[in-house]
Amino acid sequence: MNGCNPNLVKISLWLFVWSFLHTTQLKAQKTFTILECVNYAFEHNSLLNAASKDTSIAEIGVQRVSGLYLPRINFASAFQYYIARRKLLVEGGSPLAPSTLPDGKPLAINTGYRNAWFPTVNVNQLIFDPGYRGSYNAALQNQQLQTQALTSFKIDLITGIYKAYNTCRLLEVQSRFLAANIIRIDSLIELTRTKYEKGAGVKIEVNRVEVTGNRMKSELANVRNSHNEALIALQFQMNYLEQDSMILTSEFSIEQIVNKTDSLMQQLLQSNPLTRIETQLLQTQIVLAEESIKIEQSRSKPIVGVDGALGFTPAANDLGQIFQRERWKPYSYIGINVGIPIFNGLDVRRAVEQKKLQASQSRNYLDQFTIQFETEKRSTYNQIKNAFERYRYADANMKLANNNIELLQEAFVNGVADNQDLILGENDLYENQARYYSELLSLMLFEIEGLRVTGSFNKQAGL
C-alpha cells in the first residue's frame, strides 16, 4: 500500500468525481406539459423569433410614414479653393472700365477670392401630399398582415407540437402494454422449455412460442424507436437544446381521444372560413391592394411644400482672414414649392391598372380558399369518421383477444387447453394490438388536424 503513486490516486479520484457528476447530469430530467411545450417553443423557436421581427419592422414602417409631415432640417457646408480666380471682362468705353482704358480694348479684372465657404441651414416642410393617407393606411395594413402571418406560423407550430406530444404519450401507453405482454410471454416460453426438457412437449412448440416472444420484443423496440423519433420532432419544433431529458406530464388517456370524437365532428360541421387565419390574411391583402391603387392615383396630383434657408458666403484670398466678422453677412429666404404632374408617359394609368389586377387576384384567392375550406372540412370530417369506425372494430377485436388470453390461461390451468392454444392466442393478441394502436394513432392525429381546421388553436396563438 505504501508503494502506491499519490498522483495516480489523485487522478483516479478526479475521474471518479467527474464520472459521478457527468452521470448525474445525464440523469437530470425536466417535466413539460403540452402548454409548457408550446410556451417554450414561442420563446425559443428561431423561425418564430425571426417572424416576430417582421412585425416590429412593419411597426417602424408605420412610424416612418407618420413622420412624413415632420419638418426636415439640414446643414450643408462647402469650402472651395480657386486655383484660378474669377474675372470680370470689361471693355474700354463701358461704364465699368477705367477711364485710362482705351475704347474697345478688353481688360480682365479679378473679382473672386482664393478661398470661399458656403455654410447653409435648410428647412423643408411638407404641406400637402395626396399619397400620404394611402401610404399610411398601407403601412397599417402591412403591419396587420405581418401580425397575422406570425399568428399563422404559431398555429402551424402548435399543431405540430400537439401531434408530436400526443404521439409520444400514446406510444408510451403502447410500450407499457407490450412490456406487460412480454412478461407473460417470457413465462410461457420458460414453461414450454421446461415441458420440452422433461419430455412432455415437442421442439416445435418451443420454437413457436419463442417466435411469438421475439415478435413482441421487436414490436416493443419499434415502438420505442418511434417514441424517440416523435420526441426528437417535438424537441426540434421547441428548439429544445438543453441536456436535461424531457418528461411529458400532461394528462393523457385513450378515453380522452375517443370521447371527444363526436363533439369535434359537430364542430367541423358548424365551422366556417371566417374563423381561419388564412381568411383574415387574404382580406388584409385585399385592403392593402386597394390602398396601393390610391397611392398610384395620387402620383397624378400636386404636392405642396414650404422651404427656407439661412446661409453665409464668407470669402478671402488669405485663408486666415475668412473668419473676420465683416465677411460673414447672412442671407435667407422662404418659399413655397408646388409640384404639378403634367405628363408622365401614362405610367400612373398603367400602374393603377396593375394594382387593380393585383387586388382582383387577392379576391380570387379568397374565393378559392372559401371553396378549399369547405373541401378541407368535409375531408377532415370523413377522415375522423372513418378512423373512428376502424378504431371501434380494432377495439372490439383487442378486447376479444385479451379476453381469449384470460380464458386460455384458465383453460390451460384446468387442463382443457395446451401450449399451442396459448401460442395462437398470443399471436392473435400481437396482431390485434398492432392494429389497435395504429388505428388509435390515426384517429388522434386526424382529431388534432380537425382542431386546426375549426380554428381551435387561434386563441392559443394570440388571435
C-alpha positions as CSV (number, residue, x, y, z in Angstrom):
1,M,0.0,0.0,0.0
2,N,2.9,2.3,0.7
3,G,4.1,1.8,-2.9
4,C,1.0,3.5,-4.4
5,N,1.7,6.5,-6.6
6,P,0.0,9.6,-4.9
7,N,-0.5,11.2,-8.4
8,L,-2.3,8.1,-9.7
9,V,-4.5,8.1,-6.6
10,K,-5.4,11.8,-7.3
11,I,-6.1,11.1,-11.0
12,S,-8.3,8.1,-10.1
13,L,-10.2,10.2,-7.5
14,W,-10.7,13.0,-10.0
15,L,-12.0,10.6,-12.7
16,F,-14.4,9.1,-10.2
17,V,-15.8,12.5,-9.2
18,W,-16.1,13.6,-12.9
19,S,-17.9,10.4,-13.8
20,F,-20.3,10.8,-10.9
21,L,-21.1,14.4,-11.8
22,H,-21.4,13.5,-15.5
23,T,-23.8,10.6,-14.8
24,T,-25.9,12.9,-12.5
25,Q,-26.1,15.4,-15.3
26,L,-27.2,12.9,-17.8
27,K,-30.0,11.7,-15.5
28,A,-31.3,15.2,-14.9
29,Q,-34.9,15.5,-16.1
30,K,-37.3,18.3,-16.8
31,T,-41.1,17.9,-16.9
32,F,-43.3,19.5,-19.5
33,T,-47.0,19.8,-20.0
34,I,-48.2,20.3,-23.6
35,L,-48.9,24.0,-22.8
36,E,-45.4,24.4,-21.4
37,C,-44.0,22.9,-24.6
38,V,-45.9,25.5,-26.7
39,N,-44.8,28.4,-24.5
40,Y,-41.2,27.1,-24.6
41,A,-41.4,27.0,-28.4
42,F,-42.8,30.5,-28.6
43,E,-39.8,31.7,-26.6
44,H,-37.0,29.7,-28.2
45,N,-38.1,28.7,-31.8
46,S,-35.7,30.6,-34.0
47,L,-38.0,30.8,-37.0
48,L,-40.8,32.2,-34.8
49,N,-38.4,34.8,-33.4
50,A,-37.4,35.8,-36.9
51,A,-41.0,36.1,-38.0
52,S,-41.8,38.2,-34.9
53,K,-39.2,40.7,-36.0
54,D,-41.2,41.2,-39.2
55,T,-44.0,42.7,-37.1
56,S,-41.5,45.1,-35.4
57,I,-40.2,46.1,-38.8
58,A,-43.7,46.8,-40.1
59,E,-44.4,48.8,-36.9
60,I,-41.4,51.0,-37.6
61,G,-42.7,51.4,-41.2
62,V,-45.9,52.9,-39.8
63,Q,-43.8,55.4,-37.7
64,R,-41.8,56.3,-40.8
65,V,-44.8,57.2,-42.8
66,S,-46.4,59.1,-40.0
67,G,-43.2,61.2,-39.8
68,L,-43.5,62.5,-43.4
69,Y,-45.2,65.7,-42.2
70,L,-42.4,66.5,-39.7
71,P,-40.0,69.2,-40.9
72,R,-36.7,68.3,-42.4
73,I,-33.7,70.4,-41.2
74,N,-30.3,70.0,-42.9
75,F,-27.0,71.7,-42.6
76,A,-24.8,71.9,-45.7
77,S,-21.3,73.3,-46.0
78,A,-19.0,73.7,-49.0
79,F,-15.4,75.0,-48.9
80,Q,-13.8,76.0,-52.2
81,Y,-10.3,76.9,-53.1
82,Y,-10.0,78.6,-56.5
83,I,-6.8,77.8,-58.5
84,A,-7.7,80.4,-61.0
85,R,-9.9,83.2,-59.6
86,R,-13.0,84.5,-61.2
87,K,-12.5,87.5,-63.5
88,L,-14.8,90.2,-64.9
89,L,-14.1,91.1,-68.5
90,V,-14.7,94.9,-69.3
91,E,-14.1,96.9,-72.4
92,G,-12.8,100.4,-72.8
93,G,-15.6,102.9,-73.0
94,S,-18.0,100.8,-70.9
95,P,-19.3,102.1,-67.6
96,L,-17.2,99.7,-65.6
97,A,-14.0,100.3,-67.5
98,P,-11.3,102.5,-66.1
99,S,-11.0,106.0,-67.7
100,T,-7.5,105.2,-68.7
101,L,-8.5,102.2,-70.8
102,P,-8.7,103.0,-74.5
103,D,-12.0,102.5,-76.1
104,G,-12.6,98.9,-77.4
105,K,-9.7,97.4,-75.5
106,P,-10.6,94.5,-73.2
107,L,-9.5,94.2,-69.6
108,A,-9.8,91.3,-67.2
109,I,-10.5,92.4,-63.6
110,N,-10.1,89.9,-60.6
111,T,-13.4,89.8,-58.9
112,G,-13.2,86.4,-57.0
113,Y,-11.2,85.2,-54.0
114,R,-8.9,82.3,-53.5
115,N,-10.9,80.8,-50.6
116,A,-14.7,80.7,-50.3
117,W,-17.0,79.0,-47.8
118,F,-20.8,78.4,-48.1
119,P,-22.4,77.2,-44.8
120,T,-26.2,76.8,-45.1
121,V,-29.1,75.7,-42.9
122,N,-32.1,74.4,-44.9
123,V,-35.6,73.7,-43.6
124,N,-38.3,71.8,-45.6
125,Q,-41.9,71.3,-44.5
126,L,-44.4,69.2,-46.4
127,I,-47.8,71.0,-46.6
128,F,-49.9,68.6,-48.8
129,D,-49.1,65.2,-50.2
130,P,-52.1,63.3,-51.8
131,G,-50.3,60.0,-51.3
132,Y,-49.9,60.4,-47.6
133,R,-53.2,58.9,-46.5
134,G,-52.8,55.9,-48.8
135,S,-49.2,55.3,-47.7
136,Y,-50.2,55.5,-44.0
137,N,-53.1,53.1,-44.5
138,A,-50.9,50.7,-46.5
139,A,-48.3,50.7,-43.7
140,L,-51.0,49.9,-41.1
141,Q,-52.3,47.1,-43.3
142,N,-48.8,45.7,-43.8
143,Q,-48.3,45.8,-40.0
144,Q,-51.6,43.8,-39.6
145,L,-50.6,41.4,-42.3
146,Q,-47.2,40.7,-40.6
147,T,-49.0,40.1,-37.3
148,Q,-51.5,37.7,-39.0
149,A,-48.6,35.9,-40.7
150,L,-46.9,35.4,-37.3
151,T,-50.2,34.1,-35.9
152,S,-50.5,31.6,-38.8
153,F,-46.9,30.4,-38.1
154,K,-47.8,29.9,-34.4
155,I,-50.9,27.9,-35.3
156,D,-48.8,25.6,-37.5
157,L,-46.3,25.3,-34.8
158,I,-48.9,24.5,-32.1
159,T,-50.4,21.8,-34.4
160,G,-47.1,20.2,-34.9
161,I,-46.3,20.2,-31.2
162,Y,-49.7,18.7,-30.3
163,K,-49.2,15.9,-32.8
164,A,-45.7,15.1,-31.7
165,Y,-46.5,15.4,-27.9
166,N,-49.6,13.2,-28.1
167,T,-47.9,10.7,-30.3
168,C,-45.2,10.3,-27.6
169,R,-47.8,9.8,-24.9
170,L,-49.7,7.2,-26.9
171,L,-46.6,5.3,-27.7
172,E,-45.8,5.3,-24.0
173,V,-49.1,3.6,-23.4
174,Q,-48.4,1.1,-26.1
175,S,-44.9,0.4,-24.7
176,R,-46.3,-0.4,-21.3
177,F,-48.9,-2.7,-22.8
178,L,-46.2,-4.6,-24.8
179,A,-43.9,-4.8,-21.8
180,A,-46.6,-6.4,-19.7
181,N,-47.3,-8.9,-22.5
182,I,-43.6,-9.7,-22.9
183,I,-43.5,-10.6,-19.2
184,R,-46.4,-13.1,-19.7
185,I,-44.8,-14.4,-22.9
186,D,-41.5,-15.0,-21.2
187,S,-43.3,-17.1,-18.5
188,L,-44.9,-19.1,-21.3
189,I,-41.5,-19.6,-23.0
190,E,-40.0,-20.8,-19.8
191,L,-42.9,-23.2,-19.2
192,T,-42.7,-24.6,-22.7
193,R,-39.0,-25.1,-22.5
194,T,-39.4,-26.9,-19.1
195,K,-42.1,-29.2,-20.6
196,Y,-39.8,-30.0,-23.6
197,E,-36.8,-30.7,-21.4
198,K,-38.9,-33.1,-19.3
199,G,-40.2,-34.9,-22.4
200,A,-43.7,-33.6,-22.1
201,G,-43.5,-31.3,-25.2
202,V,-42.1,-31.0,-28.6
203,K,-39.4,-28.7,-30.0
204,I,-41.7,-27.0,-32.5
205,E,-43.8,-25.6,-29.6
206,V,-40.7,-24.1,-28.1
207,N,-39.8,-22.5,-31.4
208,R,-43.3,-21.2,-32.0
209,V,-43.5,-19.5,-28.6
210,E,-40.0,-18.1,-29.0
211,V,-41.0,-16.6,-32.3
212,T,-44.1,-15.0,-30.7
213,G,-41.9,-13.6,-27.9
214,N,-39.4,-12.2,-30.4
215,R,-42.2,-10.6,-32.4
216,M,-43.4,-8.9,-29.3
217,K,-40.0,-7.7,-28.3
218,S,-39.3,-6.5,-31.8
219,E,-42.6,-4.6,-31.8
220,L,-41.6,-3.0,-28.4
221,A,-38.3,-1.9,-29.9
222,N,-40.1,-0.4,-32.9
223,V,-42.5,1.4,-30.6
224,R,-39.7,2.8,-28.5
225,N,-37.8,4.0,-31.6
226,S,-41.0,5.6,-32.9
227,H,-41.3,7.3,-29.5
228,N,-37.8,8.6,-29.7
229,E,-38.4,10.0,-33.3
230,A,-41.6,11.7,-32.1
231,L,-39.7,13.2,-29.1
232,I,-37.0,14.4,-31.5
233,A,-39.7,16.1,-33.7
234,L,-41.1,17.7,-30.6
235,Q,-37.7,19.0,-29.4
236,F,-37.0,20.3,-32.9
237,Q,-40.2,22.4,-33.0
238,M,-39.5,23.6,-29.5
239,N,-35.8,24.2,-30.3
240,Y,-35.0,22.3,-27.1
241,L,-31.2,22.1,-26.9
242,E,-30.8,21.5,-23.1
243,Q,-29.0,18.5,-21.7
244,D,-31.9,17.6,-19.4
245,S,-34.2,14.8,-20.7
246,M,-37.8,15.7,-21.2
247,I,-40.6,14.1,-19.2
248,L,-44.1,14.6,-20.7
249,T,-46.6,15.0,-17.9
250,S,-49.9,16.3,-19.4
251,E,-52.9,14.1,-18.6
252,F,-53.5,11.6,-21.3
253,S,-55.8,8.7,-21.7
254,I,-57.3,6.7,-24.6
255,E,-60.8,7.6,-23.3
256,Q,-60.0,11.3,-23.9
257,I,-59.2,10.6,-27.6
258,V,-62.4,8.5,-28.1
259,N,-64.8,10.7,-26.1
260,K,-64.1,14.0,-28.0
261,T,-64.7,12.5,-31.4
262,D,-68.4,13.2,-31.6
263,S,-68.2,16.8,-30.4
264,L,-65.3,17.5,-32.7
265,M,-67.2,16.2,-35.7
266,Q,-70.1,18.5,-34.8
267,Q,-67.7,21.5,-34.6
268,L,-66.4,20.6,-38.1
269,L,-70.0,20.7,-39.5
270,Q,-70.6,24.1,-37.9
271,S,-67.3,25.7,-38.6
272,N,-66.9,28.5,-41.2
273,P,-63.9,30.0,-43.0
274,L,-64.1,33.3,-41.1
275,T,-62.6,31.5,-38.1
276,R,-59.4,30.7,-40.0
277,I,-56.4,33.0,-40.0
278,E,-56.0,32.4,-43.8
279,T,-59.2,34.2,-44.4
280,Q,-58.1,37.2,-42.4
281,L,-54.7,37.2,-44.2
282,L,-56.4,37.3,-47.6
283,Q,-58.8,40.0,-46.5
284,T,-55.9,42.2,-45.3
285,Q,-54.1,41.6,-48.7
286,I,-57.2,42.9,-50.5
287,V,-57.3,46.0,-48.4
288,L,-53.6,46.5,-48.9
289,A,-54.0,46.2,-52.7
290,E,-56.8,48.8,-52.6
291,E,-54.6,51.2,-50.7
292,S,-51.9,50.6,-53.3
293,I,-54.3,51.7,-56.0
294,K,-54.9,55.0,-54.2
295,I,-51.2,55.6,-53.8
296,E,-50.6,55.2,-57.5
297,Q,-53.5,57.5,-58.3
298,S,-52.1,60.2,-56.0
299,R,-49.0,60.4,-58.2
300,S,-51.0,62.5,-60.7
301,K,-52.0,65.1,-58.1
302,P,-50.0,68.2,-57.0
303,I,-47.6,68.3,-54.0
304,V,-47.2,71.4,-51.9
305,G,-44.3,72.2,-49.6
306,V,-42.5,75.1,-47.9
307,D,-38.8,75.5,-47.7
308,G,-36.4,78.1,-46.3
309,A,-32.7,78.7,-45.9
310,L,-30.2,80.7,-43.9
311,G,-26.6,80.9,-45.2
312,F,-23.4,82.8,-45.3
313,T,-20.8,83.3,-48.1
314,P,-17.5,84.4,-46.5
315,A,-14.5,84.6,-48.8
316,A,-10.9,85.8,-48.7
317,N,-7.7,85.5,-50.6
318,D,-5.9,84.8,-47.3
319,L,-7.5,81.8,-45.5
320,G,-6.7,83.3,-42.1
321,Q,-9.0,86.3,-42.9
322,I,-12.1,84.3,-43.8
323,F,-13.3,84.4,-40.2
324,Q,-13.4,88.1,-39.9
325,R,-16.8,89.4,-38.8
326,E,-17.2,91.8,-41.7
327,R,-17.1,88.9,-44.2
328,W,-20.0,87.0,-42.5
329,K,-23.1,88.6,-44.0
330,P,-26.1,86.3,-43.8
331,Y,-28.7,85.7,-46.5
332,S,-32.0,84.0,-46.1
333,Y,-35.2,83.1,-47.9
334,I,-38.5,81.3,-47.5
335,G,-40.7,80.0,-50.3
336,I,-43.5,77.6,-51.4
337,N,-42.9,74.7,-53.7
338,V,-45.7,73.3,-55.8
339,G,-45.2,70.2,-57.9
340,I,-47.8,69.6,-60.6
341,P,-47.5,66.5,-62.7
342,I,-48.4,67.2,-66.3
343,F,-47.4,64.1,-68.3
344,N,-45.7,61.0,-67.0
345,G,-45.8,58.8,-70.1
346,L,-49.1,57.1,-69.0
347,D,-47.1,55.4,-66.1
348,V,-49.7,56.3,-63.5
349,R,-52.6,54.9,-65.5
350,R,-50.8,51.7,-66.2
351,A,-49.7,51.4,-62.5
352,V,-53.3,51.8,-61.4
353,E,-54.4,49.1,-63.8
354,Q,-51.7,46.8,-62.5
355,K,-52.7,47.3,-58.8
356,K,-56.4,46.7,-59.7
357,L,-55.4,43.4,-61.2
358,Q,-53.5,42.5,-58.1
359,A,-56.5,43.4,-55.9
360,S,-58.6,41.2,-58.2
361,Q,-56.1,38.4,-57.7
362,S,-56.4,38.6,-53.9
363,R,-60.2,38.4,-54.2
364,N,-59.9,35.3,-56.3
365,Y,-57.5,33.8,-53.8
366,L,-60.1,34.5,-51.0
367,D,-62.9,32.8,-53.1
368,Q,-60.6,29.9,-53.7
369,F,-59.8,29.5,-50.0
370,T,-63.5,29.5,-49.2
371,I,-64.0,26.6,-51.5
372,Q,-60.9,24.9,-50.2
373,F,-62.1,25.3,-46.7
374,E,-65.3,23.5,-47.4
375,T,-63.4,20.7,-49.1
376,E,-60.9,20.5,-46.2
377,K,-63.8,20.5,-43.7
378,R,-65.6,17.6,-45.3
379,S,-62.4,15.7,-45.9
380,T,-61.3,16.0,-42.3
381,Y,-64.8,15.1,-41.1
382,N,-64.7,11.9,-43.2
383,Q,-61.2,11.1,-42.1
384,I,-62.2,11.3,-38.4
385,K,-65.4,9.3,-39.1
386,N,-63.7,6.5,-40.9
387,A,-60.8,6.4,-38.4
388,F,-63.3,6.1,-35.6
389,E,-65.1,3.3,-37.2
390,R,-61.9,1.4,-37.9
391,Y,-60.9,2.0,-34.3
392,R,-64.2,0.6,-32.9
393,Y,-63.6,-2.6,-34.8
394,A,-59.9,-2.7,-33.7
395,D,-61.0,-2.0,-30.1
396,A,-63.6,-4.8,-30.2
397,N,-61.0,-7.3,-31.6
398,M,-58.5,-6.1,-29.0
399,K,-60.9,-6.8,-26.1
400,L,-61.8,-10.2,-27.6
401,A,-58.1,-11.1,-28.0
402,N,-57.4,-10.0,-24.4
403,N,-60.4,-12.0,-23.2
404,N,-59.2,-15.0,-25.1
405,I,-55.8,-14.9,-23.4
406,E,-57.6,-14.9,-20.0
407,L,-59.8,-17.7,-21.0
408,L,-57.0,-19.8,-22.4
409,Q,-54.9,-19.3,-19.3
410,E,-57.8,-20.5,-17.2
411,A,-58.4,-23.4,-19.6
412,F,-54.6,-24.2,-19.5
413,V,-54.6,-24.4,-15.7
414,N,-57.7,-26.7,-15.9
415,G,-56.0,-28.9,-18.5
416,V,-58.5,-28.1,-21.2
417,A,-56.0,-26.0,-23.4
418,D,-52.4,-26.7,-24.3
419,N,-49.3,-24.7,-25.2
420,Q,-50.4,-24.5,-28.8
421,D,-53.6,-22.8,-27.9
422,L,-51.8,-20.3,-25.7
423,I,-49.3,-19.6,-28.6
424,L,-52.2,-19.0,-31.0
425,G,-53.8,-16.7,-28.5
426,E,-50.7,-14.7,-28.1
427,N,-50.2,-14.3,-31.8
428,D,-53.7,-13.2,-32.2
429,L,-53.2,-10.6,-29.4
430,Y,-50.0,-9.4,-31.1
431,E,-51.7,-8.8,-34.4
432,N,-54.7,-7.1,-32.9
433,Q,-52.7,-4.8,-30.6
434,A,-50.6,-3.6,-33.5
435,R,-53.8,-2.7,-35.5
436,Y,-55.5,-1.2,-32.4
437,Y,-52.7,1.3,-31.6
438,S,-52.2,2.1,-35.3
439,E,-55.9,3.0,-35.7
440,L,-55.9,4.9,-32.4
441,L,-52.9,6.9,-33.6
442,S,-54.6,7.7,-36.9
443,L,-57.7,8.8,-35.1
444,M,-55.7,11.0,-32.7
445,L,-53.8,12.8,-35.5
446,F,-57.0,13.4,-37.5
447,E,-58.6,14.9,-34.4
448,I,-55.7,17.3,-34.0
449,E,-56.0,18.2,-37.6
450,G,-59.7,18.8,-37.0
451,L,-58.8,21.2,-34.2
452,R,-56.7,23.2,-36.6
453,V,-59.4,23.2,-39.3
454,T,-62.0,24.5,-36.8
455,G,-59.7,27.3,-35.6
456,S,-59.4,25.8,-32.1
457,F,-55.7,26.9,-31.8
458,N,-56.5,30.5,-32.7
459,K,-56.8,31.7,-29.1
460,Q,-53.6,29.9,-28.0
461,A,-51.8,31.6,-30.9
462,G,-52.9,35.0,-29.8
463,L,-55.7,35.6,-32.3
